[in-house]
Structures are given as structure tokens and as C-alpha cells.
Amino acid sequence: LRNARSLHDIRNGKTIRDLLSEARAGTLAESVSEDSCHLMQRILDTTNEHLYSKIPILTNKIADCMNLMQQYFLSFYDIENIQDIIQKKKKEKLPVSIE
């Protein structure tokens, strides 16, 4: 299996799905053990778990940190209603929906 694909390719979700499909269909040049298929499926499942559950949480934490940093730096200017200014800037950055 390692001779067939580089380790970089195996981390790619589409490549893993393609390899699993080929292995299950028996169309690979060499036979692939059931353990290898199980391992590839686990890699794919773990990758999807990180993609859909942990990365959004991390993104929210980064956004919160950036918000706190923005408040901190704006506080040097003794600006009143900092929260209102930040909310206004956020609304300006939101994409406009076309209806």
C-alpha cells in the first residue's frame, strides 16, 4: 500500500475514499488486506471528525481571541461604547445576501 501511494496522498480524504473503493472492488494492482482497509477507514473517519467537530470550535475560539484583542487595542484610545463600534464593524464585514 505504501509503495502505491505516498503518505501525503493517504492523508487526503478523496484519495482514501478512492483507495477504499478500489480495494473493495478488487481493481488495485495488488491485493490489499482487510486490516489495511480498516485502517484507511479509521483515518478517514478521524479526519472527518476533526473537520466537522473540532475545527469549527477552534475557529470560534480564534474569533473570540481576535475580538478580545480588538477591544484591548481600542481601549488605548479611550473610546466610549467599544462594543457598539465592534458590532458595527462586524455587520459591515458580513456578506450581503442577494434576494
C-alpha positions in Angstrom: 0.0 0.0 0.0 2.8 2.4 0.9 4.5 1.7 -2.4 1.3 2.5 -4.3 0.7 5.9 -2.6 2.8 8.4 -0.8 2.0 9.2 2.8 0.9 12.6 1.8 -1.8 11.2 -0.5 -3.1 8.8 2.2 -3.9 11.9 4.3 -6.2 13.2 1.6 -9.8 12.2 2.2 -10.7 11.8 -1.5 -7.6 9.5 -2.1 -8.6 7.3 0.9 -12.2 7.0 -0.4 -10.8 6.1 -3.9 -8.4 3.6 -2.4 -11.1 2.0 -0.3 -13.4 1.8 -3.4 -10.7 0.2 -5.5 -9.7 -2.2 -2.7 -13.2 -3.3 -2.1 -13.9 -3.7 -5.9 -10.6 -5.6 -6.2 -9.3 -3.3 -9.0 -6.0 -2.4 -7.4 -2.9 -3.9 -9.0 -2.0 -5.7 -5.7 -4.3 -7.2 -3.1 -5.0 -5.1 0.0 -5.6 -6.8 3.3 -8.7 -6.2 5.3 -6.6 -4.6 8.1 -5.4 -2.0 5.6 -8.9 -1.2 4.5 -10.0 -0.9 8.2 -7.0 1.4 8.9 -7.8 3.6 5.9 -11.5 3.8 7.1 -10.3 4.8 10.6 -8.1 7.5 9.1 -11.0 8.8 7.0 -13.4 8.8 10.0 -10.9 10.6 12.3 -10.2 13.2 9.6 -13.9 13.8 9.1 -14.4 14.1 12.9 -11.8 16.7 13.2 -13.1 18.6 10.2 -16.7 18.7 11.3 -16.4 18.9 15.1 -13.1 20.2 16.3 -12.1 22.8 13.6 -15.4 24.8 14.0 -14.7 25.0 17.7 -11.2 26.2 17.1 -12.4 28.7 14.6 -14.8 30.2 17.2 -12.1 30.4 19.8 -9.8 32.2 17.4 -12.6 34.7 16.6 -13.2 35.3 20.3 -9.5 35.9 20.9 -9.4 38.3 17.9 -12.4 40.1 19.3 -10.8 40.5 22.8 -7.6 41.7 21.1 -9.5 44.3 19.2 -11.3 45.5 22.3 -7.9 45.7 24.1 -6.3 47.8 21.5 -9.2 50.1 21.1 -9.2 50.6 24.8 -5.9 52.5 24.5 -7.8 55.3 22.7 -10.4 55.7 25.5 -13.2 55.2 23.0 -16.6 55.0 24.6 -19.0 52.3 23.5 -16.2 50.0 22.2 -18.7 47.1 22.0 -21.0 49.1 19.7 -18.1 50.0 17.4 -17.0 46.4 17.1 -20.5 45.2 16.4 -20.9 47.8 13.7 -17.6 46.7 12.1 -18.8 43.1 12.2 -22.0 44.0 10.5 -20.1 45.9 7.8 -17.9 42.8 7.2 -20.9 40.4 6.7 -21.5 39.4 3.1 -24.6 40.9 1.6 -27.2 38.3 0.6 -28.9 38.7 -2.8 -32.6 38.2 -2.6 
